[in-house]
Amino acid sequence: MRKLAFILCAAALMAVPSLAEAGIIIEASVGKGLQVKPTPPLNSDFAGRLAQTNLLIAPGYAIGQMLRAELGVLMDMPGKAAGVKQDFQVRLRPMLVVSPPLLPLYGRLIFGMANVLKKDRVIEYGAALGVGASLFGLGLFAEAGVIPQAADAGTVWIVEGRAGGFFTF
C-alpha cells in the first residue's frame, strides 16, 4: 500500500509542471480508409474497398504535454467509394489524445457521430496510433486507426490512414 501511495504522489508531482504548458491546438489532416470487415466479395477489386477521402479540422485544448481533448469536424468528400457514389457527409469526432512527452508516439481515442446533417445519426468509436513531431508550436503527424462505421448491411470496419499538421498557441 505504501508503494502505491508513493507511486501516485510521484506521478502527480511529475504531472504538475506539464500543466503550465496547457494551450489551444488546431489540427488539420486528410485521411483515407480501407474496408477490412466484412470482407468484400472475391470479385471486387482493391479500389472497390476504399472508403471516401476525408478532411478533418480539429480544434482542441492541450492539458500539459501528455493529454489533449479535441472536437473534430470530419467532412467526407463526394466521390465514388466501394463502387457506390458517395455524397458529402459531415461527422463530429470528439477525441482524446495521450502523448508521452519524450516519445514521438501517441494514442488517440475516437468517438464520433456520423450523418450529422441527416436524421439517421450513428454513433462511432475507434482508436488510432500515430507518430508526430513539433518545433516551435508547428507539428506534423501520421497515424493509422480502426473505426467501425454503420452501413445498411451492418457494421463496416475501416482501417484509416491519416496525415496532417497542427499548430499550438
C-alpha positions, 0 to 999 in steps of 0.5 A: 500500500505504501508503494502505491501511495508513493507511486501516485504522489510521484506521478502527480508531482511529475504531472504538475509542471506539464500543466503550465504548458496547457494551450489551444491546438488546431489540427488539420489532416486528410485521411483515407480508409480501407474496408477490412470487415466484412470482407468484400466479395472475391470479385471486387477489386482493391479500389472497390474497398476504399472508403471516401477521402476525408478532411478533418479540422480539429480544434482542441485544448492541450492539458500539459504535454501528455493529454489533449481533448479535441472536437473534430469536424470530419467532412467526407468528400463526394466521390465514388467509394466501394463502387457506390457514389458517395455524397458529402457527409459531415461527422463530429469526432470528439477525441482524446489524445495521450502523448508521452512527452519524450516519445514521438508516439501517441494514442488517440481515442475516437468517438464520433457521430456520423450523418450529422446533417441527416436524421439517421445519426450513428454513433462511432468509436475507434482508436488510432496510433500515430507518430508526430513531431513539433518545433516551435508550436508547428507539428506534423503527424501520421497515424493509422486507426480502426473505426467501425462505421454503420452501413445498411448491411451492418457494421463496416470496419475501416482501417484509416490512414491519416496525415496532417499538421497542427499548430499550438498557441 
